[in-house]
Amino acid sequence: MRIVKEEQYNKITQQTVTKVYIEIDGGLEFFGEASEPQKVFALIGEANAFIDEQAQKEGESAIPSLEGMDMNQQVDELSDMLAGICIEVGNGITYGMMTSEQKAQAKEFFFKKMKECRIIATDELIDAAEKENMLNLGSLLMQYKYYTNGEFREALEQLTEGRKVTIVKFSEFGFPVVINTVINSATVKPYAQYSESLHIVHKHKRKRNQYVNIILPKDKLLIYDGWIDIDVENLTYNLNKRDDLISVRQSKYGSFDNQFMRDAINCIKGNLIVKLNVD
């Protein structure tokens, strides 16, 4: 079973009516129609829920294979699948209007169905979704692509919207930096000569503005769950001489020194959720 949509323009009302059918045993059964985008979205979600229910009764997969479909048909199929998930998670609201908790749950369900149906998120499929202005679907497909194949998979799993974390990284000059922050988003995008780079959008503790950190495939990165107070000075420097007037400090590490990251792991007491390029 699968959903088939037919759009008709009504010259009298000057509205496009979307009719939804369910393909059963080679025939089409009318399910419903709507004209307002929100109602169309809800109708598709209800049709998907019906297909899921019937598939569970018959012990079949609720989502048919995309084999044999052109790109537009594949995008429509996945869009309908996402609509059904949104009905289940958010009572019919679109993915973009969901809370961060609902988005996380919807993404988990979407990834699970993609895996169950062995769907591969190719660049062509992602481009087709974006050309149809299905930006939420395109974003989820992009995330799924890197979730299954990319070296930033661990980070994408952990850096969920609203999560408080402590980031340990090097500045552009190679000096240790520690940031207590709240994650807004984490996405993987091409950057300069790199086909993949991790873009972390976040808001520093007690700050209003959002910041973006771009992590390249070669960069070293540690991220801990929650806000952790870390004495970077004590971790970074040795005190060689001190009197009432003078303190002489010497750095323990060179620029971009991997030993700093190793020592940080040993010294910081917390739940390490992301580790990139640290031996």
Summary of the structure (lengths in Angstrom):
residues: 279
radius of gyration: 24.6
end to end distance: 49.6
largest distance: 90.2
contacts: 793
relative contact order: 0.08
helix: 38%
strand: 32%
